[in-house]
Amino acid sequence: MIGNGIGGVSDGLEHSAKGKVSISTEGNVIADIDTSGIRSQQGIIRHKNTISTSVTIASDETAVAAGPLTISSTGTLEVASGGIMVIV
């Protein structure tokens, strides 16, 4: 457990495996974060609406983003052949 938790229960962040962090509340994992991104088990996912770095969706990946999405002058978005990107 990283941090103090809330109200003395086991809420907070937990480093459960190399390169992985879990967010939990009342003992229930609500999201996992690792090198592949955030996977929410419940709730709402938020993200920035501007891409300012190089982002590539590989041929074996799918991605979803809430739009509108802006690609800045320093950013790129590439979807490889076979990859899927959906903007809702």
C-alpha positions, 0 to 999 in steps of 0.5 A, a space after each residue: 500500500 502506498 499512502 495512508 488510505 482513507 479513514 483507516 481502511 485499505 484504500 489507496 495505491 498498491 504496487 502489485 507486480 513489476 510495472 503495475 499499480 492498482 487503485 482500490 477503495 474499500 478493498 475493491 480494485 477500481 483500476 489498474 495502471 501499467 505500461 499498456 495504460 489504464 484499465 478501469 473496472 468501474 467508473 469514468 476514464 478521463 484523458 487530455 484532449 490534445 495529443 502532443 507527443 508521438 502515439 502509435 496504435 500497433 497492429 495488434 491493439 485497439 484504442 478508444 478516445 473521447 473526442 474531439 481530439 486535437 493533434 498539436 504541431 508536436 504530436 502525431 497519431 499513427 494507426 498501424 495496418 490492422 490496428 483500430 482507433 475509435 473516437 467517440 
